[in-house]
Amino acid sequence: MRITTLAGGVGGARFLRGLLHHVRRSTDLQGTRLTVIGNTGDDITLFGLRVCPDIDTLLYTLGGGVHEGQGWGRADETHEVAGELAQLGATPSWFTLGDRDFATHIYRSQLLGQGMPLSAVITLLSRRWGLDAQGVSLLPMTDTPVETHVVVADTAGGAEGGRRAIHFQEWWVRHQARLPAERFVVAGLDRATPAPGVLDAIRTADLLLLPPSNPVVSIGIILGVPGVRDAMRGTTAPVVGVSPLVAGRPVRGYADACLAAIGVESTSSGVAGLYADFLDGWLVDEADPMPSGIRGRAPQVAHRPLLMSSVDAAADIAGAAVELGVALRARDRSV
Ligand code: FO1
């Protein structure tokens, strides 16, 4: 089976680790190939180095090197370089980069600086993390540099009604999304083209999965790359999503603050409404009420416990999403 997913950071990576675990334990899924289209809107240049947080979280998590407690960054990490940068007065100091993590950014920046497209760099990084051997292809959503910025009130500036745009990472990490976001602006997105293989992976998939990633600043950004949303609408393969909210709250991160910024209610129905023009199946937590009033085509809904408390739990959730997708394919074939 060919599965294609659009994925962001920690939630997406943990879900996909569960999916691979489920594939390994399922005889009928042997030979499954997974293509992950990763969000690059979170990317930031720090100390002259290009950092790709969602891509690196996917690499480290699927490659077995992630710091499990954080969900991002490397396990067994040290911070000598960051400590020395602080001594030097280098800024910013609010984004923690470990020594092993620095190697990824140095190598990626070296290759990008030599003119290598991001997708080719990620192919090399994927090899280091053994993704090929697991049947996984990791693609950036685009090779075009893009960056999500957040428009917030400029209280510091004192100008009445003043606004300023800050990088998504500053809003997310330094301010923990506590500054009310007026809107998200993704620099470069309107000129971006899908990276090589992205549209083909959507069009040739037997099943498309939307992990419980942030629907606004992760999956929403990937869908904003010109051509991607049309490709999702045009697939005959079923699209099955997993709600990132449990009882209206994100399990981690600040998806509720992101939804509020775009005027969408922080419920599973509200999130499903963002995918309504192509969603066929929707997994919601067993504690959630039956979604109601999802705009557009109503997806088939399945209730499951959605807390990814272990790799096995994530595998069960991923298995339920695959099961729903297979059932939808059988139904489509029968009509
Ligand atoms: N998240 C934090 O909350 N604090 C950090 O200092 C931090 C550093 C960091 C470094 C590398 C990396 O790949 C991710 C990092 N993250 C950090 C997570 C990151 O901000 C988020 O995972 C995504 O960008 C949001 O999906």
Boltz pocket constraint, residues with backbone or C-beta under 6 A from the ligand:
constraints:
  - pocket:
      binder: B
      contacts: [[A, 8], [A, 9], [A, 10], [A, 42], [A, 51], [A, 52], [A, 53], [A, 54], [A, 56], [A, 57], [A, 72], [A, 73], [A, 94], [A, 95], [A, 96], [A, 97], [A, 101], [A, 169], [A, 172], [A, 173]]
      max_distance: 6.0
